[in-house]
Amino acid sequence: MDLAVSIKELHKVFNNKKVLNNLSLDIEDNKIYGLAGRNGAGKTTLLKIIACHYIKNSGTVEVFGEDPFENEKILSKICFVSDGNNFMPNINSKEIFDIAKIFYPNWDDDFKEELIEKFNLDVSKSYGDLSKGMKSMVSIIVGLASRAPLTIFDEPYSGLDPVGREIFYRALLEDYDRYPRCIIFSTHYLEEVSRLFESIIIIHKGKLLLCDDVDSLKEKSFYIRGKKERLEEISEKFNILNKEFHGEIGTLEIFQYLSDKDKENLEEMGLQIETMPLQKFFVSLTIKN
């Protein structure tokens, strides 16, 4: 297994507050990851340490097998784009792309032009005069056209409307199929973008809560619905994230692999089994922890 990022016992403190606490994580190369967590969980801090925008307090971070800090060879392989004012306000998008081209060896000018057309972006406007959505487009184009071996999107698409986000998702998937690389998404649109990533990382209160393949999660996160008395009979047998009851009818949210025999037994008890949506799983898991 080739790793794009390997993190061991990472700690980061801001103003005497632990933002990342003994976090260890391996991120495979040529794979798309979703990074999720509540506000303040440490997502952006983690990504900025990987990209060397922040300095860690302790622990180790390796990108493609090397310490990225002040390592020009490795830093040229990382593209970090985020939500917010990332560029000087007095230059236009064309100038921003010309500057980005200098920093990323795999930059594709033809792809950049294709994306400008898809987003219908006015490249003559100064960055400071662009709307929030257009600023998101600029960041996204830099991230995609860089074709950096490690590309990190820290919610730069939050300013886009649903149509703009769909254009982005399609462009990314099409380009990833042609040019595989490691891509990390930090997102609150879990259900919307779940088709994009193969694995999900969940951090909570500065610690790693979960890192697993999406297909595996779908086989381990379920609703079990039915009569309250039946649900109470089985409740001790499963890892329950949440219980909801309305009169004599209820729902268990479970996080546990169910064998075919388990499913057969539950159905014989008159209980219904349904796969839990990824967004709901994330919410229930973080509330429980």
C-alpha positions as CSV (number, residue, x, y, z in Angstrom):
1,M,0.0,0.0,0.0
2,D,1.5,3.3,-1.1
3,L,0.9,6.2,1.2
4,A,0.4,9.8,0.3
5,V,0.3,10.9,3.9
6,S,1.4,9.2,7.1
7,I,0.7,10.9,10.5
8,K,1.9,9.7,13.9
9,E,0.9,11.0,17.3
10,L,0.2,14.5,16.0
11,H,-0.4,17.3,18.5
12,K,-1.3,20.9,17.9
13,V,-2.1,23.6,20.5
14,F,-3.5,27.1,20.0
15,N,-3.7,29.4,23.0
16,N,-3.2,26.5,25.4
17,K,-6.1,24.6,23.8
18,K,-5.4,21.2,22.2
19,V,-6.8,21.4,18.7
20,L,-5.2,18.0,17.6
21,N,-4.6,15.4,20.2
22,N,-2.4,12.4,19.5
23,L,-3.8,11.9,16.1
24,S,-2.4,9.1,13.9
25,L,-3.7,8.5,10.4
26,D,-2.5,6.9,7.1
27,I,-3.9,8.2,3.8
28,E,-3.4,6.1,0.7
29,D,-2.1,7.4,-2.6
30,N,-4.4,7.5,-5.7
31,K,-7.6,7.6,-3.6
32,I,-10.2,10.3,-2.9
33,Y,-11.0,10.9,0.8
34,G,-13.8,12.8,2.5
35,L,-12.8,14.6,5.7
36,A,-15.7,15.3,8.1
37,G,-16.1,16.7,11.6
38,R,-18.1,19.2,13.5
39,N,-17.1,22.9,13.5
40,G,-13.9,23.2,15.6
41,A,-13.1,19.5,15.4
42,G,-9.7,20.3,13.9
43,K,-10.2,19.6,10.2
44,T,-8.7,22.8,8.8
45,T,-5.8,22.6,11.3
46,L,-5.0,19.0,10.2
47,L,-5.0,19.9,6.5
48,K,-2.9,23.0,7.0
49,I,-0.3,21.0,8.9
50,I,-0.2,18.5,6.1
51,A,0.3,21.4,3.6
52,C,2.8,23.1,5.9
53,H,0.7,26.2,6.5
54,Y,0.9,25.5,10.2
55,I,3.7,24.1,12.3
56,K,2.9,21.1,14.5
57,N,3.8,21.0,18.2
58,S,4.8,17.3,18.2
59,G,4.4,14.1,16.2
60,T,5.4,13.3,12.7
61,V,3.9,14.1,9.3
62,E,5.2,12.5,6.1
63,V,4.0,13.3,2.6
64,F,5.1,10.8,0.0
65,G,7.6,9.4,2.5
66,E,9.3,12.6,3.5
67,D,8.9,15.5,6.0
68,P,7.2,18.2,3.9
69,F,8.4,21.1,6.0
70,E,10.7,23.4,4.0
71,N,11.0,20.5,1.5
72,E,10.7,22.1,-1.9
73,K,10.4,18.8,-3.8
74,I,7.4,17.7,-1.6
75,L,5.7,21.1,-1.4
76,S,5.6,21.3,-5.2
77,K,3.4,18.1,-5.0
78,I,0.8,19.6,-2.6
79,C,-2.0,22.0,-3.7
80,F,-4.1,23.3,-0.9
81,V,-7.2,25.4,-1.7
82,S,-9.7,26.6,0.7
83,D,-12.8,28.8,1.2
84,G,-12.1,32.5,1.7
85,N,-9.9,35.2,0.2
86,N,-6.9,33.3,-0.9
87,F,-5.5,35.7,-3.4
88,M,-4.5,39.3,-3.7
89,P,-7.6,41.4,-4.4
90,N,-6.0,43.7,-7.1
91,I,-5.1,41.0,-9.6
92,N,-7.4,39.2,-11.9
93,S,-8.1,35.5,-12.4
94,K,-5.9,35.2,-15.4
95,E,-2.9,36.6,-13.4
96,I,-3.7,34.2,-10.6
97,F,-3.6,31.2,-12.9
98,D,-0.3,32.4,-14.5
99,I,1.2,32.6,-11.0
100,A,-0.2,29.1,-10.0
101,K,1.4,27.7,-13.2
102,I,4.8,28.5,-11.9
103,F,4.4,26.5,-8.6
104,Y,2.8,23.3,-9.9
105,P,4.9,21.2,-12.3
106,N,1.9,19.2,-13.5
107,W,-0.2,22.3,-14.3
108,D,-2.5,21.8,-17.4
109,D,-3.3,25.0,-19.2
110,D,-5.8,23.4,-21.6
111,F,-7.7,21.9,-18.6
112,K,-7.7,25.4,-17.0
113,E,-9.3,26.9,-20.1
114,E,-11.8,24.1,-20.2
115,L,-12.8,24.8,-16.6
116,I,-13.0,28.5,-17.2
117,E,-15.5,27.8,-19.9
118,K,-17.5,25.3,-17.9
119,F,-17.8,27.7,-15.0
120,N,-18.4,30.7,-17.3
121,L,-15.8,32.6,-15.2
122,D,-14.9,36.2,-16.2
123,V,-11.1,36.1,-15.8
124,S,-10.7,39.9,-16.5
125,K,-12.3,41.0,-13.2
126,S,-10.1,41.7,-10.2
127,Y,-10.3,39.0,-7.6
128,G,-11.5,41.4,-5.0
129,D,-14.5,42.3,-7.2
130,L,-15.6,38.7,-7.7
131,S,-18.6,37.3,-5.9
132,K,-18.1,34.6,-3.3
133,G,-19.2,31.9,-5.8
134,M,-16.7,33.2,-8.4
135,K,-13.9,33.2,-5.9
136,S,-14.8,29.6,-5.2
137,M,-14.5,28.9,-8.9
138,V,-11.0,30.4,-9.0
139,S,-9.8,28.2,-6.1
140,I,-11.4,25.1,-7.7
141,I,-9.7,25.7,-11.0
142,V,-6.3,26.1,-9.3
143,G,-6.9,22.9,-7.4
144,L,-8.0,20.9,-10.4
145,A,-5.6,22.3,-13.1
146,S,-2.6,21.9,-10.7
147,R,-3.0,18.1,-11.0
148,A,-0.9,18.1,-7.8
149,P,-0.2,14.5,-6.6
150,L,-1.8,15.6,-3.3
151,T,-4.7,18.0,-3.8
152,I,-6.6,19.3,-0.7
153,F,-10.0,21.0,-0.9
154,D,-10.9,22.6,2.3
155,E,-14.5,23.5,1.4
156,P,-13.6,26.0,-1.4
157,Y,-16.9,25.1,-3.1
158,S,-19.1,26.3,-0.2
159,G,-19.8,29.5,-2.2
160,L,-21.1,27.7,-5.2
161,D,-24.8,27.1,-6.0
162,P,-25.9,23.5,-6.6
163,V,-25.3,23.8,-10.3
164,G,-21.8,25.1,-9.8
165,R,-21.0,22.3,-7.3
166,E,-22.3,19.7,-9.8
167,I,-20.0,21.1,-12.5
168,F,-17.1,20.8,-10.1
169,Y,-17.9,17.2,-9.0
170,R,-18.3,16.0,-12.6
171,A,-15.0,17.7,-13.7
172,L,-13.1,16.3,-10.8
173,L,-14.3,12.7,-11.3
174,E,-13.6,12.8,-15.1
175,D,-10.1,14.2,-14.5
176,Y,-9.4,11.8,-11.6
177,D,-10.2,8.8,-13.9
178,R,-7.6,10.1,-16.4
179,Y,-5.1,11.3,-13.8
180,P,-5.4,9.4,-10.5
181,R,-3.9,11.2,-7.5
182,C,-4.7,11.6,-3.8
183,I,-7.5,14.1,-3.2
184,I,-8.8,15.1,0.2
185,F,-12.2,16.9,0.7
186,S,-13.1,18.6,3.8
187,T,-16.9,18.9,3.5
188,H,-20.3,19.4,5.3
189,Y,-22.1,18.1,2.2
190,L,-21.5,14.4,3.0
191,E,-24.5,13.0,1.3
192,E,-24.1,15.2,-1.7
193,V,-20.4,14.3,-2.3
194,S,-20.4,10.7,-1.0
195,R,-20.3,9.5,-4.6
196,L,-17.0,11.2,-5.1
197,F,-14.8,9.7,-2.3
198,E,-13.8,6.1,-1.6
199,S,-13.0,6.6,2.1
200,I,-14.1,8.9,4.8
201,I,-12.1,10.3,7.7
202,I,-14.0,11.6,10.7
203,I,-12.3,13.6,13.4
204,H,-13.9,14.7,16.7
205,K,-12.5,17.0,19.3
206,G,-9.1,16.8,17.8
207,K,-8.9,13.0,17.7
208,L,-9.4,10.5,14.9
209,L,-12.9,8.9,15.3
210,L,-13.0,6.8,12.2
211,C,-11.2,6.1,8.9
212,D,-12.9,3.6,6.7
213,D,-14.0,2.9,3.1
214,V,-17.4,4.2,2.2
215,D,-18.5,0.8,0.9
216,S,-17.5,-0.8,4.2
217,L,-19.5,1.8,6.2
218,K,-22.6,1.0,4.1
219,E,-22.3,-2.6,5.3
220,K,-22.1,-1.6,8.9
221,S,-24.5,1.3,9.5
222,F,-28.2,0.5,9.6
223,Y,-31.6,1.4,10.8
224,I,-33.5,-1.4,12.5
225,R,-37.2,-0.5,12.7
226,G,-40.2,-2.2,14.3
227,K,-42.1,-2.7,17.4
228,K,-40.6,-1.3,20.6
229,E,-40.7,-4.6,22.5
230,R,-38.9,-6.4,19.7
231,L,-36.2,-3.7,19.5
232,E,-35.7,-3.9,23.3
233,E,-35.1,-7.6,23.0
234,I,-32.2,-7.2,20.7
235,S,-30.7,-3.9,21.9
236,E,-27.9,-5.5,23.9
237,K,-26.7,-7.5,20.9
238,F,-25.7,-4.5,18.8
239,N,-23.5,-1.4,18.9
240,I,-26.3,1.3,19.1
241,L,-25.6,4.9,18.1
242,N,-29.1,6.1,18.8
243,K,-32.6,5.0,19.8
244,E,-35.9,6.7,18.8
245,F,-39.3,5.6,19.9
246,H,-42.7,6.9,19.0
247,G,-45.3,5.1,21.0
248,E,-44.9,1.3,20.4
249,I,-42.8,1.8,17.2
250,G,-39.1,2.6,17.2
251,T,-35.8,2.8,15.4
252,L,-32.3,1.7,16.4
253,E,-29.4,3.2,14.6
254,I,-26.6,0.6,14.7
255,F,-22.9,0.6,13.7
256,Q,-22.1,-3.1,13.3
257,Y,-21.6,-5.6,10.5
258,L,-24.7,-7.7,10.0
259,S,-24.3,-11.2,8.6
260,D,-26.9,-12.7,6.4
261,K,-28.0,-14.8,9.3
262,D,-28.4,-11.7,11.5
263,K,-30.5,-10.1,8.8
264,E,-32.6,-13.3,8.5
265,N,-33.2,-13.5,12.2
266,L,-34.2,-9.8,12.4
267,E,-36.6,-10.1,9.5
268,E,-38.2,-13.2,11.2
269,M,-38.8,-11.0,14.2
270,G,-40.8,-8.7,12.0
271,L,-38.1,-6.0,12.0
272,Q,-37.1,-3.9,9.0
273,I,-33.4,-3.2,8.1
274,E,-32.4,-0.2,6.1
275,T,-29.0,1.3,5.3
276,M,-28.3,4.5,7.1
277,P,-27.5,7.6,5.0
278,L,-23.9,8.7,5.4
279,Q,-24.8,12.1,6.7
280,K,-27.0,10.6,9.4
281,F,-24.3,8.1,10.3
282,F,-21.8,11.0,10.8
283,V,-24.2,13.0,12.9
284,S,-25.2,10.1,15.2
285,L,-21.5,8.9,15.6
286,T,-20.2,12.3,16.6
287,I,-23.1,13.0,19.0
288,K,-22.5,9.6,20.7
289,N,-18.8,10.5,21.1
